[in-house]
Amino acid sequence: MPAMVLAGEYDLTVDRVKIDTGDFVKEGIGYNGASPGPVMRFKEGENVRINVTNNLDEMTSIHWHGLILPFNQDGVPGISFPGIKQAYTIFAESMGRSGYARATLAPEEGMEAAVPQLRDPARLTMADMSGMPGMDHGNMAGMDHGDMDMNSSEGMSGMDHSNMEGMDHGSMAMGKGGQSDPFYAKGSGLVPTAANGGKFLSYADLKAQDPLYEDREPTREIELRLTGNMERYTWSINGVKYEDADPIRLKYGERVRFKFVNETMMTHPMHLHGVWSILDVGADQWNPIKHTVSVQPGTTVYMETEVDAPAGMFRKVIVEGGPESTQAKTDVIAKDGGEV
């Protein structure tokens, strides 16, 4: 039996549903996720408010036999009135699936669309790296993880990250989205899948609406290899621990291009305190501005930084030159830098 509801204010959704006749099952249109939909009982003379949310991919309408509605709320979409437009949910999960942010994209104020369930968190193991070209962790020459030099990644056979096929973010040779997203290693199987048949959005889809900096060539490039030991959970840059590394010296006013080569199977968020970073997605002056750039396992990512303030974080960073106020702050902030 259809569910009974009381008079007053009602919420109806128009959905694609499975209709089981007993002889066959076929897709159709239902209300509140079922067909037939709920029974609504009204009393003569009362005012009733019905909020309708269209979850279909096209315009729709609800027609009420025996009840007179204004023409712009009844009839055939596109003829007597425009129709009930659909709303969309913009849904962003946290990486650990501990929460989400959501918004509604709709043609009218007050419309809402369904909110999907959080997916199970992705669990990465050593096997997740086996599909990457030249990165067979089951048989990597010279890589005895039980007795390896924790501060070095030398001897990693077959891992020429300067020439990883399809991972040159400067030219963005690979297409956006899907299984060939340029910000996920080709063949790794780590490219996320959007829930409910939606489109997965990645860094490759970002564009700056209003560029913060003028488009100019970088002064120089600094390559930082993200290294470490997965089993012992120790991390380094260029095979050197933070306390043993020389500081990175930047000149005030220059534009530096950072090349991050992730040689681990961990996602590393790279971050410079005090300055913005321009993520290279192949959009030139429309490249987006980021504060933190996540570098996925087995990938190479480029970002450019306008050195217009003191900075620090993934290495001890010293900004030389600039206004006296800037120089005075530099040493203090740079010493607060840490390692990934």
Backbone hydrogen bonds, N-H to C=O, Kabsch-Sander energy under -0.5 kcal/mol:
donor,donor_aa,acceptor,acceptor_aa,energy
5,V,39,V,-1.4
10,Y,49,R,-2.6
12,L,10,Y,-0.5
12,L,51,N,-3.3
14,V,53,T,-2.5
15,D,13,T,-0.6
15,D,30,G,-2.4
17,V,15,D,-0.5
17,V,28,G,-2.6
19,I,17,V,-0.5
19,I,26,K,-3.5
20,D,18,K,-0.6
21,T,19,I,-0.7
21,T,24,F,-2.6
26,K,19,I,-2.4
28,G,17,V,-3.0
30,G,15,D,-2.8
31,Y,34,A,-2.6
32,N,13,T,-2.3
34,A,31,Y,-1.1
39,V,3,A,-2.5
41,R,5,V,-1.0
42,F,40,M,-0.5
46,E,43,K,-2.0
49,R,8,G,-1.9
50,I,48,V,-0.5
51,N,10,Y,-3.4
51,N,49,R,-0.5
52,V,50,I,-0.6
53,T,12,L,-2.8
54,N,52,V,-0.5
54,N,85,K,-0.7
55,N,14,V,-2.1
55,N,53,T,-0.8
60,T,84,I,-0.9
65,H,63,H,-0.7
67,L,64,W,-1.2
69,L,67,L,-0.7
73,Q,70,P,-2.3
74,D,71,F,-1.1
78,G,81,F,-2.3
79,I,76,V,-2.2
79,I,81,F,-0.6
80,S,76,V,-1.3
81,F,76,V,-1.0
84,I,60,T,-3.4
85,K,83,G,-0.7
87,A,54,N,-1.0
88,Y,105,L,-2.6
90,I,88,Y,-0.5
90,I,103,A,-3.4
91,F,89,T,-0.7
92,A,101,A,-2.9
93,E,91,F,-0.5
94,S,99,G,-2.3
97,R,94,S,-1.7
101,A,92,A,-2.5
103,A,90,I,-2.0
105,L,88,Y,-3.1
106,A,104,T,-0.7
111,M,108,E,-1.4
122,A,95,M,-0.5
124,L,122,A,-0.6
128,D,125,T,-1.4
129,M,126,M,-1.4
130,S,127,A,-1.4
132,M,129,M,-1.6
135,M,132,M,-2.3
137,H,135,M,-1.2
139,N,136,D,-1.4
141,A,139,N,-0.6
143,M,140,M,-1.8
144,D,142,G,-0.5
145,H,143,M,-1.2
147,D,144,D,-1.7
150,M,148,M,-0.6
152,S,149,D,-1.4
156,M,153,S,-0.8
157,S,141,A,-0.9
157,S,155,G,-1.4
159,M,156,M,-1.2
161,H,159,M,-1.4
163,N,160,D,-1.4
164,M,161,H,-0.9
167,M,164,M,-2.2
169,H,167,M,-1.1
171,S,168,D,-0.7
172,M,168,D,-1.8
173,A,168,D,-0.7
180,S,177,G,-1.0
181,D,178,G,-0.8
184,Y,181,D,-1.8
185,A,297,P,-0.6
188,S,185,A,-1.9
197,G,194,A,-0.7
198,G,195,A,-1.9
200,F,198,G,-0.5
205,D,202,S,-2.0
206,L,203,Y,-1.9
208,A,286,W,-3.1
216,R,214,E,-0.7
219,T,255,R,-3.7
220,R,255,R,-0.9
222,I,257,R,-2.8
224,L,259,K,-3.4
226,L,224,L,-0.5
226,L,261,V,-2.9
227,T,225,R,-0.8
227,T,236,S,-2.2
229,N,234,T,-2.7
233,Y,229,N,-0.9
234,T,229,N,-1.6
236,S,227,T,-2.8
237,I,240,V,-1.9
238,N,225,R,-3.4
240,V,237,I,-1.8
244,D,241,K,-1.0
245,A,241,K,-0.7
245,A,242,Y,-1.2
248,I,316,K,-2.8
249,R,247,P,-0.6
250,L,248,I,-0.6
250,L,318,I,-3.0
252,Y,320,E,-3.1
253,G,307,V,-3.4
254,E,251,K,-2.1
256,V,254,E,-0.5
256,V,305,T,-2.3
257,R,220,R,-2.7
258,F,256,V,-0.6
258,F,303,M,-3.6
259,K,222,I,-2.8
260,F,258,F,-0.6
260,F,301,V,-3.1
261,V,224,L,-2.2
261,V,259,K,-0.6
262,N,260,F,-0.6
262,N,299,T,-2.7
263,E,226,L,-2.1
263,E,261,V,-0.9
268,H,266,M,-0.5
268,H,295,V,-2.3
270,M,268,H,-0.7
270,M,293,V,-3.4
272,L,291,H,-0.7
273,H,271,H,-0.5
273,H,312,G,-3.8
275,V,272,L,-0.9
277,S,290,K,-2.5
278,I,304,E,-3.6
279,L,277,S,-0.7
279,L,288,P,-2.1
280,D,302,Y,-2.3
281,V,279,L,-0.9
286,W,283,A,-2.5
287,N,284,D,-2.0
290,K,277,S,-3.5
293,V,270,M,-2.7
294,S,292,T,-0.5
295,V,268,H,-2.7
295,V,293,V,-0.5
296,Q,294,S,-0.7
298,G,262,N,-0.8
298,G,264,T,-1.0
299,T,296,Q,-1.5
301,V,260,F,-2.4
303,M,258,F,-2.1
304,E,278,I,-2.6
305,T,256,V,-2.8
306,E,276,W,-0.5
307,V,254,E,-2.7
307,V,305,T,-0.7
308,D,306,E,-1.9
312,G,273,H,-0.7
313,M,315,R,-1.4
314,F,271,H,-1.1
317,V,315,R,-0.5
318,I,248,I,-2.6
320,E,250,L,-3.4
320,E,318,I,-0.6
327,Q,323,P,-2.4
328,A,324,E,-2.4
329,K,325,S,-1.1
330,T,326,T,-1.2
331,D,327,Q,-0.8
333,I,329,K,-2.3
334,A,330,T,-3.0
335,K,331,D,-1.6
336,D,332,V,-0.6
336,D,333,I,-1.1
337,G,334,A,-1.6
338,G,313,M,-1.6
